[in-house]
């Protein structure tokens, strides 16, 4: 499990290094995830240790959001002053997420339905 966690951190670090080295306009963590995805496509499966490690991280995801929420509270005065854009972003983000999820589910159900 520790090796899989180290691999995840190494890919995130590699993503950060590539973003800074080439001045790419995207987060390093995203590039790291894309590198992970490409690697998994190449080997054609998810190693068991990586699957268990990712599952553990997903089960404890709420704990990982605590520092971010705390950081937002440090800037509460700004959030209180500029709450309208935050509200619009949250509502639009939720609507887009629901729509994409519904369309994806609909597409998957049609694809998996037996041919008549």
Steps between C-alpha positions, in 0.01 A plus 500: 500500500784740581658439158174584323460814710859598418426442130196730519707770669783455250259545208358813661852634550590415140188683383596807705856493365381473139253786546769725644766392250284558193273775634186298432170671588357215708539367854789265559275256685280473190800425281609240756157335479521500121841333523351240736211442259741459207709255700194295592392494136843370401501215752132430440394453862505661843750331733340364818717712731406817311133403506509449879692822558265705283202342676640599839560856382147523360349366824676775694454778247305726738806524725703618204264796447544639854816703419335653192188599694717643776689702240173642368403608851826695530370715214140513627489881479558479125247220458242703694566801280494309169243226574301536176767354266556215745128424509469511121805275460359247749154492341630482142755237599233287667263529202774413250610205715145367523442543126825330400435216746145450368613503136785260574269261687246516218770426243637209705154350553427515126838348422458215748138421409461172312427535130133441413 
